[in-house]
Amino acid sequence: SIFDIKIRNVNRAPKLSKISDQSILEGSPMAPINIEGEAGGDQDIDKEVLTYFCEVNNESCANLLISFNSKTGEIEWTPGFYQAGEYNFVISASDSNSNNLGKKELGDKSFEPLTAKTVFNVSVGNKNRPPVIGELKTQTIQENKALNIDINTDLGKDEDIDGEKVTYECFYKDGSNNKECSSIGINFNRDNGQLFWQPD
């Protein structure tokens, strides 16, 4: 006797490459990441094209200005200042009927896409930025006249761009040497930058 056997397609879920965790500083780029399927490239084991999705800390990667390509799985990110913290990335990939399977392969069933996920973490450390002293103009005074100067950072409040309190030091140039201002009678407050001097 003769009989037919029909073999229907069984869609298999994609599997994604494992991504290593990273530790970087604010203002420094993350090592580039390229998510791939187990078959290599952006396909699953059934040679179906994958589409990728990116979330970080339960929100879209786009909200943090993370460059993400949904077709290739490529991720690039340089966290800005004030973005120090821990970031949990969840990358998911869904297959599709890119092989154009029809009734012959699927029978009466429709193609049902399947999804896989891979997770990694990025720790962003704070990068301390140097303070900038505000503009100081050349001062001209007479002997026995008082000089008062309020030295401050360029942002004011004696704070740097990271919002950290600064302390000051005062030196003057004596030939090739730097000497402390107090050695010539200058009264200087290292906590608030207040300088007072009445030269003889």
Disulfide bonds with the S-S distance in Angstrom:
Cys54-Cys61 1.85
Cys170-Cys181 1.93
